Amino acid sequence: MAGLANTRRGLVLAVWAAGLGAAAQYGKVSVVFDRIAALYPGAGTWLSLSVSMTGLMGILLGVVAGLFVASFGFRRTLVWSLAVGAVMSALQALHLPYGLFLLTRVIEGMSHLGIVVAGPTLMALLASPGHRGTALTIWSTFFGVSFAVLNWVGLPLVAEHGVLALFGAHAGVMAALALLLHRALRDLPVPSRQPLPALAALPGLHLRIYRSPFKLAPAAGWLFYTCCFVALMTVLPPHLPEAQRALVMGAFPLVSILSSMLLGVALLRWRMPPVHLAQLGFGLCLLAGLWLWWMPGDWLACLALALAFGLVQSGSFAAVPYLNDSAVDQAEANGAMSQAGNAGNVIGTPLLLGAVGMAGYGGMMLVVCGLFLAGILAHQLLAAQRRRSVA
């Protein structure tokens, strides 16, 4: 935290904690998925919806979410999203019928979207200009840290008191964060609220964001990152030596977090442009992916891949304020990132499982390497568009 000496460090951490709560909206079901089947034995093949329904709103509304957040207000969106998330978790703790449970997951997805769009925009406002890259790097760790906390704290709670206790605990944390941030952010100067976009204008607004090489760039790289990260965490373990599997996959997200917080922050403070950092991360991911293709299950190659993933995380989130000056533009770019992230999480695992089924482990790793290469090329093409637009 030394890099944030001139920023409002307590508030940066409080907003980051809201991000942990948002990530837990996914993780509280993912880490206990086997127990969800016991909670809803009649769900059958529909059980997978308990995870994916939360991402539905992000895919449908992610790009324009930034416009609505700018209209509703950044502070208000964050606080209300936390409050709605708390209510949904509290309802889930009542063991609702499965249909109603899925409805709460859809509403929770809207809550999640509000947090992940408003949160990084507020963190950029809380940090001094020289420390925004550091602040956004801290934000970029919210998924990995949240899943680690759920494994370390949530699973023992579930083992002792059951899944519903985890939902109740999550409700309490979200409510506490809503109250804390409602008071703590009251004096933060924020941009003026923007007019609410008309529904008929939404297709055109989508195109405006998609056509901007400044707003689209972070999301374009993020799509290829999210296609790989969670999918590899799911698909890779059976291909690792059984004796090393738990240790390597447990260390995987932690190594990516440390890489993002230490190496990513250092490179940003040494004035490496965030887009170049993301490209460097993708390049190292490509090398580590080829290493894993050549030496299947090698533990050192797995950790090298995790380290490279951390650089992509740092560069991608830091690229939002680097490429977009105004808070409104940043909110739109964060909305596009949210949509790309949800789409990548939905696409990635089926894509890699299909690749394994058709071409085995080697084919799957070559598909992964192709996605890493696509991330580099997407950033390169959008950088060329930015140069032409300012020429």
C-alpha positions in Angstrom: 0.0 0.0 0.0 3.0 2.3 0.0 2.1 3.4 -3.5 -1.1 4.9 -2.3 0.4 7.3 0.2 -1.3 10.3 -1.3 -4.7 8.8 -1.8 -7.6 8.0 0.5 -6.3 4.6 1.3 -9.1 3.6 3.7 -11.8 4.3 1.1 -9.8 2.6 -1.6 -9.8 -0.6 0.6 -13.5 -0.2 1.4 -14.5 0.0 -2.3 -12.2 -2.9 -3.0 -14.0 -4.8 -0.2 -17.2 -4.1 -2.1 -15.6 -5.8 -5.1 -14.8 -8.8 -2.9 -18.5 -9.0 -2.0 -19.4 -8.8 -5.7 -17.1 -11.6 -6.6 -18.5 -13.7 -3.8 -21.9 -13.4 -5.5 -20.4 -15.9 -7.9 -18.1 -17.7 -5.5 -20.6 -18.5 -2.8 -22.3 -20.9 -5.2 -19.2 -22.0 -7.2 -17.1 -23.1 -4.2 -20.1 -25.2 -2.7 -21.6 -26.3 -6.0 -21.6 -30.0 -5.0 -23.6 -29.0 -1.9 -26.1 -27.0 -3.9 -27.2 -30.3 -5.5 -28.1 -31.5 -2.0 -29.9 -28.3 -1.2 -32.0 -28.6 -4.4 -32.1 -32.3 -5.3 -34.9 -31.8 -7.8 -33.1 -29.3 -9.9 -31.4 -31.9 -12.1 -29.7 -30.6 -15.2 -31.0 -27.1 -14.4 -28.6 -26.8 -11.5 -25.9 -25.2 -13.5 -28.2 -22.1 -13.9 -27.5 -21.4 -10.2 -24.1 -20.1 -11.3 -24.7 -18.8 -14.9 -27.9 -16.8 -14.2 -25.8 -14.2 -12.3 -23.8 -13.5 -15.4 -26.9 -13.2 -17.6 -27.4 -9.5 -16.9 -23.8 -8.7 -17.4 -23.9 -10.2 -20.9 -27.1 -8.5 -21.8 -26.5 -5.1 -20.2 -22.8 -4.8 -19.5 -21.9 -2.3 -22.2 -24.7 0.2 -21.4 -24.5 -0.3 -17.7 -21.9 2.4 -17.5 -24.4 4.9 -19.0 -27.1 4.0 -16.5 -24.5 4.2 -13.6 -23.4 7.7 -14.8 -27.1 8.7 -14.8 -28.0 7.1 -11.4 -24.8 8.3 -9.8 -21.6 6.4 -9.0 -21.9 6.5 -5.2 -25.6 5.8 -5.2 -25.2 2.8 -7.6 -22.5 1.2 -5.4 -24.5 1.6 -2.2 -27.8 0.5 -3.7 -26.1 -2.5 -5.5 -24.6 -3.6 -2.2 -28.0 -3.3 -0.4 -29.8 -5.2 -3.1 -27.1 -7.9 -3.0 -27.6 -8.1 0.8 -31.3 -8.6 0.4 -30.9 -11.3 -2.2 -28.4 -13.2 -0.1 -30.7 -12.9 2.9 -33.6 -14.4 0.9 -31.4 -17.2 -0.4 -30.6 -18.1 3.2 -34.3 -18.8 3.7 -34.0 -21.8 1.4 -36.4 -20.6 -1.3 -37.9 -22.9 -3.9 -35.5 -23.3 -6.8 -37.4 -21.1 -9.2 -37.4 -18.2 -6.8 -33.8 -18.9 -5.9 -32.9 -18.5 -9.6 -34.9 -15.2 -9.7 -32.8 -13.9 -6.8 -29.7 -14.9 -8.8 -30.8 -12.8 -11.8 -31.4 -9.8 -9.6 -28.1 -10.5 -7.9 -26.5 -10.3 -11.3 -27.8 -6.7 -11.7 -26.4 -5.9 -8.3 -23.1 -7.4 -9.3 -23.1 -5.4 -12.5 -23.6 -2.1 -10.6 -20.7 -2.8 -8.2 -18.2 -3.8 -10.9 -19.0 -0.8 -13.0 -19.2 1.9 -10.2 -16.4 0.4 -8.1 -13.4 0.9 -10.3 -14.6 4.3 -11.4 -14.8 5.4 -7.8 -11.4 3.9 -7.0 -9.9 6.0 -9.9 -11.5 9.1 -8.3 -10.1 8.2 -4.9 -6.6 7.8 -6.1 -4.2 10.6 -7.1 -3.4 10.6 -10.8 0.1 9.1 -10.2 -1.4 6.2 -8.2 -4.5 5.3 -10.3 -2.6 2.3 -11.9 -1.8 1.0 -8.4 -5.4 1.4 -7.2 -6.9 -0.3 -10.3 -4.3 -3.1 -9.9 -5.6 -3.6 -6.3 -9.2 -3.7 -7.8 -8.1 -6.3 -10.4 -7.4 -8.8 -7.6 -11.0 -8.9 -6.3 -12.0 -12.2 -7.9 -9.0 -14.1 -6.9 -8.9 -12.8 -3.3 -12.6 -13.4 -2.9 -12.4 -17.0 -4.0 -9.4 -17.5 -1.7 -11.3 -16.1 1.3 -14.3 -18.3 0.4 -12.1 -21.3 0.4 -10.3 -20.4 3.6 -13.3 -19.1 5.6 -16.5 -19.9 3.7 -15.9 -23.7 3.4 -15.2 -24.2 7.1 -18.4 -22.2 7.8 -20.4 -24.4 5.4 -18.9 -27.6 6.9 -20.0 -26.5 10.4 -23.3 -24.8 9.7 -24.4 -25.6 6.1 -24.7 -23.6 2.8 -27.5 -21.4 4.1 -25.2 -20.0 6.7 -22.8 -18.9 4.0 -25.6 -17.1 2.2 -26.6 -15.4 5.5 -23.0 -14.4 6.2 -22.7 -12.9 2.7 -25.9 -10.9 3.3 -24.4 -9.5 6.5 -21.1 -8.5 4.9 -22.9 -6.8 2.0 -25.3 -4.9 4.3 -22.4 -3.7 6.4 -20.5 -2.5 3.4 -23.5 -0.7 2.1 -23.9 1.2 5.4 -20.1 1.9 5.6 -19.8 3.3 2.1 -23.1 5.2 2.3 -21.4 7.3 5.1 -17.8 7.2 3.9 -18.4 8.3 0.4 -20.8 11.2 1.1 -18.1 13.9 0.8 -16.4 12.4 -2.2 -16.6 14.8 -5.2 -18.1 12.9 -8.1 -19.0 14.0 -11.7 -22.5 15.4 -12.3 -25.1 12.8 -13.1 -25.8 12.4 -16.8 -29.2 12.2 -18.5 -30.8 8.8 -18.5 -30.4 7.2 -22.0 -33.6 6.4 -23.8 -34.3 2.7 -24.4 -34.7 3.4 -28.2 -31.1 4.8 -28.2 -29.5 1.8 -26.6 -28.5 0.0 -29.9 -26.8 3.2 -31.1 -25.1 3.6 -27.7 -23.7 0.1 -27.9 -22.3 0.9 -31.3 -20.7 4.1 -30.1 -18.8 2.2 -27.4 -17.9 -0.7 -29.6 -16.5 1.7 -32.2 -14.3 3.6 -29.7 -10.8 2.1 -29.7 -10.3 3.8 -26.3 -13.4 2.4 -24.5 -13.3 -1.0 -26.2 -9.6 -1.8 -25.8 -9.6 -3.0 -22.1 -12.7 -5.1 -22.8 -11.3 -6.6 -25.9 -8.2 -8.0 -24.1 -10.3 -8.9 -21.1 -12.6 -11.2 -23.2 -9.6 -13.4 -24.1 -8.3 -13.4 -20.6 -11.6 -14.5 -19.1 -12.1 -17.1 -21.7 -9.0 -18.8 -20.3 -8.6 -18.1 -16.6 -11.7 -19.6 -15.0 -11.9 -22.3 -17.8 -8.3 -23.5 -17.1 -9.0 -23.5 -13.4 -11.9 -25.9 -14.2 -10.4 -28.0 -17.1 -6.7 -28.2 -16.3 -6.7 -30.0 -12.9 -7.4 -33.6 -14.2 -4.3 -33.2 -16.5 -2.0 -32.5 -13.5 -0.3 -35.2 -11.5 -2.7 -36.2 -8.7 -0.1 -35.7 -6.0 0.5 -32.1 -7.0 -3.0 -31.2 -8.2 -4.4 -29.6 -5.0 -1.2 -27.7 -4.2 -0.7 -26.3 -7.7 -4.3 -25.3 -8.3 -4.6 -23.8 -4.8 -1.5 -21.7 -5.5 -2.6 -20.7 -9.0 -4.9 -17.8 -8.1 -2.6 -16.7 -5.3 0.4 -16.4 -7.7 -1.6 -14.4 -10.1 -2.7 -12.0 -7.3 0.9 -11.6 -6.1 2.1 -11.0 -9.7 -0.5 -8.4 -10.2 0.1 -6.6 -6.9 3.9 -6.7 -7.0 5.2 -7.1 -10.5 2.3 -5.4 -12.2 2.3 -2.4 -9.8 6.1 -2.1 -10.2 5.9 -2.0 -14.0 3.1 0.5 -14.0 5.0 2.8 -11.6 8.0 2.5 -13.9 5.8 4.1 -16.5 5.0 1.1 -18.6 1.8 1.9 -20.4 -1.0 -0.4 -19.2 -1.8 -1.7 -22.7 1.8 -2.7 -23.2 1.7 -4.5 -19.8 -1.4 -6.4 -20.8 0.3 -7.4 -24.1 3.4 -8.5 -22.1 1.2 -10.6 -19.9 -0.5 -12.2 -22.9 2.9 -12.9 -24.5 4.2 -14.6 -21.3 0.9 -16.5 -21.1 1.5 -17.7 -24.7 5.0 -18.9 -23.8 3.7 -20.7 -20.6 0.9 -22.2 -22.6 3.4 -23.6 -25.1 5.4 -24.9 -22.2 2.4 -26.7 -20.9 1.6 -28.1 -24.3 5.2 -29.4 -24.6 5.3 -30.7 -21.0 1.7 -31.5 -19.9 1.0 -31.0 -16.2 4.4 -29.4 -15.4 3.8 -27.6 -12.1 6.4 -24.9 -12.8 4.7 -24.1 -16.2 1.4 -23.8 -14.4 2.8 -21.3 -11.9 4.5 -19.4 -14.8 1.1 -19.1 -16.5 -0.5 -17.8 -13.2 2.3 -15.2 -13.0 1.6 -14.0 -16.5 -2.1 -13.9 -15.9 -1.5 -11.4 -13.1 0.2 -9.0 -15.5 -2.9 -9.1 -17.8 -5.1 -8.3 -14.8 -3.0 -5.3 -13.9 -2.7 -3.9 -17.4 -6.4 -4.4 -18.3 -7.9 -2.6 -15.4 -5.3 0.2 -15.4 -5.9 0.7 -19.1 -9.4 2.1 -18.4 -8.4 5.4 -16.8 -5.2 5.5 -18.9 -7.2 5.5 -22.2 -10.3 7.3 -20.9 -10.1 10.7 -19.1 -13.6 11.4 -17.9 -15.5 9.3 -15.3 -18.4 8.8 -17.7 -16.0 7.3 -20.4 -14.4 5.2 -17.7 -17.8 3.9 -16.6 -18.7 3.0 -20.1 -15.3 1.2 -20.6 -15.9 -0.7 -17.3 -19.3 -1.7 -18.5 -17.8 -3.1 -21.7 -15.2 -4.9 -19.5 -18.0 -6.4 -17.4 -19.9 -7.6 -20.5 -16.7 -9.1 -21.9 -15.8 -10.8 -18.6 -19.2 -12.4 -18.3 -19.2 -13.5 -21.9 -15.7 -15.0 -21.5 -16.7 -16.8 -18.4 -19.7 -18.3 -20.2 -17.8 -19.2 -23.4 -14.4 -20.4 -22.0 -15.2 -23.6 -20.2 -17.5 -25.2 -22.9 -14.9 -24.1 -25.5 -12.0 -25.8 -23.7 -14.1 -28.9 -22.9 -15.1 -29.2 -26.5 -11.4 -28.8 -27.6 -10.4 -31.6 -25.1 -13.2 -33.8 -26.5 -12.2 -33.3 -30.2 -8.4 -33.0 -30.0 -7.3 -34.1 -26.4 -5.1 -32.1 -24.0 -2.7 -30.9 -26.7 -5.5 -29.5 -28.9 -7.0 -27.8 -25.8 -3.7 -26.1 -25.0 -3.2 -24.9 -28.6 -6.7 -23.4 -28.5 -5.6 -21.6 -25.3 -2.5 -20.3 -27.0 -4.5 -19.1 -29.9 -6.7 -17.1 -27.4 -3.6 -15.5 -25.9 -2.3 -14.6 -29.3 -5.7 -13.1 -30.1 -5.4 -10.9 -27.0 -2.1 -9.5 -28.2 -3.4 -8.8 -31.7 -6.7 -7.2 -30.5 -4.7 -4.7 -28.5 -2.4 -4.1 -31.4 -5.2 -3.4 -33.8 -7.0 -1.1 -31.5 -3.8 0.8 -30.7 -3.4 1.4 -34.5 -7.0 2.7 -34.6 -6.2 5.1 -31.7 -3.1 6.4 -33.5 -5.2 7.1 -36.7 -8.0 8.8 -34.7 -5.6 11.3 -33.2 -3.4 11.8 -36.2 
